[in-house]
Structures are given as C-alpha cells and as structure tokens.
C-alpha cells in the first residue's frame, strides 16, 4: 500500500474531517478575493460619506489670518481668528444628482461583493467535487487492482495444473501491470486535486461523501420548475446600478454648467489698524456668492459629454449581462436535469454490472471462464463505477450552476438550509 493511500485512509478515519458545507463556507470566508472586495466596499462607503446626507451640512473650519497693506494714504494691517461656515444653497439639482450617484456607487459595490462570493463559491465547489472524485477514483483503482491480482493467482494455479498455456498467464500479468499504472494515474490526479483544495482551504481534510446525493432528487425537480427572477443575479444588479450611477453623474455634470448660490458666515475676533486708527473685538460677517460659469476651457462641457458616453457604455454592458443571464439560466436548467437523470440511471446500471461481475468471477475461479472473458467483466465494472462517479460530480456542479444562474448561493437552493442567499455579508 502506498504512502498516499495510507494518508488517505487516515484522513477518512479522522473524526475531525470537515463536512462539505463546512469546508465550503470556510473557503468562501477566507477567499482573498472576498476579503479584498469587502475592503473595497468599506473604502467606497468611506469615500462617499460626504456625498450622501452630509452633502447638505455646512463645511465648518477655523481660520487665523494676518495681512498688511500700503497705499498713498498710509499703511494698514489686520489680524483675525474666526470660525467659518460655508453652505451651498442652490446648484440646479447637481447636489441631489451627486448624492444619488454616491448611493448608487455603494450599492454597486455591495452587489459586487455578492458576485465575488458566488465566484468564490463556484471555485470552492469545483475544487471540493474534484477532490471527492479523485478520492473515489482511488477506491475504484484499488478494487480493480485487487481483482487483477486475484485473477493472476487463479491463472497461475490453473497454469501449474496444465489447464491453460503460459500465454494466458502473461495476458493476466499485463492486465495487472495496466491496473497498477491506472492506480498511479489516479494517485497523480488526487495529488493535484489535494493541492488545489489545500490552496483554498488550508490543511484540513474533508469528508469524501457526495454531500447532496440524497437532496438532489428531491430538490432539482422543484428548482427546475421554479420561475426564475434573473434580476436577483448580482451581476445583473451591478450592471443596473452602474447604469444608474452613470446616469446620475451625467445629470450632475450637466447641472454644474448652471449658476450656483453659496452662503458664507464667519464669527471671531478681529483686530485692524487702518491708517493709524486701530480697533479690535468680536464680530461676524455674512455673504452670498452667485457663481456664473462663463468660460472654463470647456472643462464642464467635456465632463458632461464624457459622462453621457459613459452612460451609453453602461447601457451596452447592461444589455450584455441580460443576454448572458438568460443563456446561463437556460443552459444550467437543461444540463442539470440531464446530469441528474444520468447519475441515477448509472447507479442502477452499476448494480447490474456488479451482479454480472460476481457471477462471472465465480465462473472464472472454477475454470469455466477464460481470463480474457473475465477481463471484459472487470473492465465493464470499472467503467461503470467511473461513470457513476463522473455522473454525480456533474450533477453537483450543474446544481451549483443553476443556483448561481438565478442569483442564489447553493445553501439557499436546498430546502434543508434555511439561510438566505447572502447571509453573513
């Protein structure tokens, strides 16, 4: 028994193996892309803090000033320490459009986080399924290798009794060598799958049972018949919010081409010396400022045109996402039904193949069946077992595809998981 097989057997026996769903959540939680997007969302919220409700609050500052002047009438000087409040009164709706744009940007980042979680979950499920598939293939390879060894022992005994020629023994020996090579190939595949899983999950091993084998026959028909609301998809919502963001930024840029009205109020301590006459004490000033843009080298107009083109680009992107969503849903719904039916049918075929194998194994041991004839039954059983494994792997992956195609995490698609599609964000 190889070292890899011993390690695998120890992992199976370990009571600390993570369940599939535990491993899935852990992979998503520690995903670098998810952690990065959470930070980007927090950064966007911080960046747009002043663009929301705080936009309509005054900007307050403390200022200390000193100045001197000189003209034919004499010299002047002034000093002041004051508090200043500046507030915009009217911008033709540019402030409202700016606040809406800030909110849309935050919402877009929130849905981007949800989409990133779906992407991380897809990668995690693929790696977990590949690991289970590779592990199960080792088991199949072990069984066929043991069967080939038994066949060689039987062939040697029959050769020693003069019942078969040496060529028959050589054929079985070649079959054993081929089975050994297949086992090595399966071990190489498992090593790659283990490395991929370790990159996502860490050192922990997982249970190698198919996690949704019992749930899929009950859940898939319900899910396939369910009417899909594709607008729940995060990528749909991202494109929608990005289009609305571009629209509001275009409105803001257009309204900034019009005049604006601002007010400025200050209160503090003032000291002046005007041509030798000094005065000092507390005081306040207030003023209105009407700013009318006349010529700014077409900066404002260029900004507006740029935002208008950005809006058209966002509209084209949104249309592409709508088409992609429809394609993903139609494809996933069709392939899931096929892959589940295939997996269930292969399970039934496997039972028949095992019965044929057991019956012909006894006939081979009694010398009724030749080594070549029995090899056909061995190959048939091996192929059927492998097809069953691939059938369940496809069913699990296709189930994930359909859940994601309608904007849900896998847990939300299973009746036994009451959690919402994006709990814990």
Secondary structure, 3 states (H helix, E strand, C coil): CCHHHHHHHHHHHCCCCECHHHHHHHHHHCCHHHHHHHHHHHHHHHHCHHHCHHHHCCEEEEEEEEEEEEECCEEEEEEEEEEEEEEEEECCCHHHHHHHHHHHHHHHHHHHHHHHHHHHHHHHHHHHHHHHHHHHHHHHHHHHHHHHHHHHHHHHHHHHCCCCCHHHHHHHHHHHHHHHHHHHHHHHHHHHHHHHHHHHHCCCCECCCCCCHHHHHHHHHHHHHCCCCHHHCHHHHHHHHHHHHHHHHHHHHHHCCCCEEEEEEEEEEEEEEECCEEEEEEEEEEEEEEECCCCCCCHHHHHHHHHHHHHHHHHHHHHHHHHHHHHHHHHHHHHHHHHHHHHHHHHHHHHHHHHHHHHHHHHHHCCCCCHHHHHHHHHHHHHHHHHHHHHHHHHHHHHHHHHHHCCCCHHHHCCCCCCCCCCCC
